[in-house]
Amino acid sequence: MKTSRGILGTLAQAVALTMLPLAASAQTSIFHLVPTPNQYPINNTLYASSASSPNDIWAVGNTTIHFDGRRWKVFPAAGATDNSTDYLRGVLDFSPTLAWAGGGGDDQGQIIDQWNGQEWERLQGLPFPPEWLPYVYTLSGTSPNDIWVTGSIDVDGSFQLFFEHWDGQSWGNIGYLPGGVGILYGASQDTPNDAWAVGNQIISYNTYRLVMHYEGGTTWYNLNVPFPPGASGLYGILALTPNNVWAVGWQNPSGNLEFFTNLPLIYHFDGTNWTIVPSPGKPGTTLIGIVANSANDMYAFGFYTGPNEYGSYTLLFHWDGHVWKGIPSPNPKNDPNYIYNQLLAGVVPSPGNVWIFGQQWTSPPSHCTDCTLAMHTATGASP
């Protein structure tokens, strides 16, 4: 199964954040921080990750870095820039000689890149009128002949969804307009006829979660998933099987979109019904993504901001097959005046071998603002 997920654009930054109190984050964590390179003096955030093996891992965003089993190295790619509006948002890794990445921005429009084992090459996706400003947000797929690209088109200030499919030879287009502003932040696919994408939509000036599903044929469907009270949105999704799908994000019963008032939101689909699963987060929590060692060993991640704190802290939940629990999560720097650490993407190259990525930003910065952030745990495998 190949998946890609990422988030935190302008809409995501206008929503909420994390969970564990600082005392808990100081406890021993099974995850440890791993040094990763920064391509630019500023803006090196990592939004998405994918792997074909423990020795072939990509993490992309404003920069594009690769792990060969020994070290992380920068490999520049079109779309991975230090511009705050131009970056890669999705990646899909099939082998050391074949990977895909997607993104875009105000200056470049739609970006689709392909890795050939030596360098990243810019590809041509489906054409759009220049004034539409297409932007790729996610990639998902089951093989090099089955890849979905999802994104948004800015049409007169309204973000409408688009879907592009690559069958190994050519692109096909299936579009969907949800009747309101929509952005898809996460995608996952477990079979060629079971693909998912989640995000946010605006209906009558209110923000709600958005769940899209593809079951084969020519159409993506907007599913009627139960709404929690108030505002809500989804950033990450993981399809383990057609009967076991998880999605994570945020909810705010009051409808107030202040960072420190959000609560975590976790959905589960059993093949028939979507239900909201209890989670331990307190106000100030946003979940961004989810990865799994198995159906009974999963991690949800994101960030936290308290009511009297400036910045955010990394956040981890663990699922043991019965309940979600908060677990300690390391932060690169515990600056009492300012800290900005967020977990935005994750991947499991092999069972027990979990990588989670994001961004760190301390003030004053030692080297950069928006530096790359990576943490790793090996509960049965070595990095």
N, C-alpha and C positions, 0 to 999 in steps of 0.2 A: 504494500500500500504506500503510495506516494502522496504526501500532503504538504500544503504550504499555508502559512497563516501569518498575519501581521496586522498592525493597526496604527492608531494614534496619529491621525491627520488633524486638520483644523477642527473638524467636528469632534473627534475623539478628545482633543485637548480642551474642548469646551464642556466636557463631562467630568466624571468623578474618579476617585482613587482609593486605596489599600487596606490593611487589616491587623497585622500583629502589632501590639505595643512595642516600643523600643526595647523594653526589658526582655521580651521574648526573642526579638531579633538578635540580641546579644548572646543568646544561648548557643550551644554547639549545633551546627547545621551539618547535615550529611552532604550538602553542596559546598564546594569551595570555588573561590574566584580564580579565573584563569586569565593571564595577561593576553590581550589581543591588540593588533596594530591599529593605528588610526591613519587614514589616508590624508586627512586635511587638518588644518589648525582648529577648525570648528566643524560642527555638523557631521558626525560620524555615526549617527544612530543606526542600529540594526533592527529592521522591521520584520524579517522573514528568514526562515532557515529550512534546509532540507539535506538529506544524506542518502547515499546509496550503500554506505558501509561505514564502520568506525574510522576508516582511513580516507574517507571522501565526504567531507561535510562542507556545505556552503552556508554562510550567513550574509545577508545583503540588506542594503538600505541606502544611506548616503554614501556608504563605502561598500566594497565587495571583498570579503575575506574567505579564505579556504584553509581547511585543516587536512593535512595528509597523514595524520597519525602521529606526527612528531611536533609540528609547529603550525601556527597560523600565519598566513601570508596574504598581502593585498594583491588582487588582480583587477586592475581598473576595468570598468564596464560602462557602456553608454547608459546614461540615465542615473548612474550613481555619482552624484555631484554634491558639492557642499552648499548648493542652493537650497534654501529652506523649503522651497516649493517643488523641487525636482529630485526624485529619488526612486529607488526600486522598492516595490512593496510585496513582491512574491517571488519565490524561487522553487524549482522542481529539479531534483538531481536523480539521474538514472544510472550514471556510471562515471568513472574518472574522465571519460572523453565525451560525455553528453549531459548537459544541464541546460535548463531554461530559466530565464528571469524576466520579470515584467515590472513596469512602473510608468513614470511619465511626469508631467508637470507643465507649468505655464509656459516654459521656454521650449519644451521638446515635444509636447503632445504625448501620444501613445508610444511606449518603449517596450519592445520585445527583443531580448538578447538570447543568443545561444552560445554555449561553451563547447569548444571542439577539442579540448584537451590541452590546448596551448594558450588560447586567448578567447575573449568574448567578442562575438560578432553581432552587429545589429541586423535584425530581420524585419521584413515588411509584413505586418498583419493586414487585416481588412482595412480598406481605405475609409476615412471619414472626412466630411467637409472640415476644412481648417478651423472654422469658427466654432465647431462643436467641442473642441478641447478634450478628446478622449483620454482617459487615464486608467491604466491597468492597476487593479488592487490585489488580485489573487490569482494564483495558478494552482490547479489540481489535476491529477491524472493517474491512470493505472499503467501506462506504457508509453513509449515514444510515439505510438500511433493513436493515442487517446488522451488528449490534453485539453482542458478547459481553461480559458482565460476569461475572467470576469472583471468588469470595470464600470466606470461611470462616464457619462457624456454631459458636459455642461452646456445645456441648451437654454440660452436666455436666462442664466442664473439658476436653472433648475437641474439638479443632478438626476439623470435618467440612467437606468441600468442597461448594460450590454453584455452579451455572451459571445465568445468566439471559440470554435472548436477546431482543433488540428487533428486530422485523421492519418497523418504520416505523409500525405501528398499535398493537401490543399486546406485552405481555411473555409469554414462554413460559419454562418452567422445566425444566431437565434437571439432576438431582442425581446425585452420585456419592459414595459413602462408601468410601474406600480400605482400610478395615480397620484403620486406625490414625490417629493424629493427623496432619493434613495442612494445609499452608498453601502456596498458590500465589503466587509473588512476581512472575513475569514472564509476559507473553503476547504473541503475534504471530500475524498472519493474512495470508496472501498471496492466497487465493481464498475464496469463500463456503463451500467444502467442504474447506478446509485450514486449520484453526485449531489453535494450540498453546498450552500453558501449562505452566510449570515451577515447582518449589518444593522443599519438604522434607517428609518424612514420618518419623514415629517408629515403628519396628518393634522390639518387645522392648527398649525403652529405648535403641536406637541410632538415629542420624540418617542418613537416606539421601536421595539425590536422587529427585525425583518428576517424571515426564514424562507429561503428558496430551495426547491428540490427538483432534480432531473431524474426521471425514471425510464429514459429511453425515448425514442421518437423525436419530435421536433420542438418540444415546449418545456420551458422551466415554469414551475408553479409556485405561487406565493401561498404558503401554508397558513392556515388559521390556527396558530399556536396561542395558548391562553395568555392573556395579558396580566401581568401583575399590576396592582394599583399604581397610579401616577405615571411617571415617565420611565422608559427603559430602553436598552440597546444591547446588541450582541456584537462581540469582536472575534470570538474564536469558536471553531466547531471541529469535532473529531468523529468520523464515522468508522467504527470498528467493524461492524457488520450492518446489513440493512435493518436489523432488529436491535441495534445497540449504538445509538448516536448521542453524543453529548454536545452541548453548546454553553458558552459562558459569556458573561458581560456584566451589566450593572442595572440597578433599578433605583428609583427614587420615589417612594410613595407620595411625598409631598409635591412632586413635580418640580421642585427646586433643583437647578442644575449646578449648585455650588459643589466644588470638588469634595469637601469634607462631609457632605450629607448623603452621598451615594452609598448603596448597599450592594453586595455581590449578588449576581443572578446566575443560577445554574439550572439548565434544562436537561431532561433526559427523554429520549424517544425509544420505546420498546418494540417498535414495528407497527404499533397501532395508535398509541396515545403519547402526547407530549405532556410531561409533568414538571413542575418546579420542585427541585430537590433542595432540602434545607442545607444551608452553608453557615460556617461559623463567623463570618466577617462582621465587623462592627461598622458604623458610619465612617465613611472616608475610603471605602474599598471599591476598586474596579478590577475585574478579572479580564485578562486580555487573550489568553490562550490555554490550551490543554494538550497534554501528551500522555502516552500510555506505555508502560511496560507490558501490561496485560489488562484484561477487563476488570481485574481486582487490584490493580496497582497503577494508579494514575496521579498526575500532578496538574493542578491548575495554577496559573501564575498571573501576576499583574503588579499592582502598586497601591500604596496607601498614603493618604494625607490626613493628618488630624486637624481638629478645629483650631488649635493654637499653634500649628506648625507651618513653616514655609518650606515648600518642596515636597518630595515624596520618597517613599521607601519601598524596597523590593518586597514582594509578597508571594508566599507559597502555601497552597492547600494540598492535602494528600487524600486520595480515596482508597480505602482498603477493601472495597467490595460491599461495605455496609454504610459507612458514614464519611463525610468530608471533615477533615480536621486541619487546623492551621499548624504549620511546622516552621521552625526557625529558618530564616533566609538571610544570607550575608549581604552587607552593603559595603561598597568600596571605601567609603569615607564617612565616618559619623561626625560630620561637622554640625555643631549645635546651632550655628547661624544660618546655614544653607546646605541643603542636600537635595539632589534630584536624581534618584535612581529608580528605573522602571524596567520591568521584564516584559518583553513584547513578542517573543518568538521562541519556539522550542522544537526539539527533534530528538528521536530515540533511534540512533543508528543500529543498535542491537539491544536485546533485553538487558535491563539493568544499567545501560549506558545512556544517561540523560544529559542533554545540553540545553541550556536556556540562555537567551540573549536579550539585549536591550540597549539601554543608554545610561550613562552617568554624567552628571554635570555638577561640579562643585565650584564654590566661589570663595576666594579667588582660585581659578583653575591652575593646576600645576603644569599642564601641557595644553589642554584644549577644553572647550565647552562641548557638550554633547559627544563625549567619548564613547567608544565601543565598550560594551559590558558583556561578559560571558561568565557563566558558572556551570559546574559539571559535578555529577556524582556517578560513581561506578559501584553499584551494589551487586556485583557479580561479573563485571567486565572491566577491562583496563582501557583508559583513553588512548 
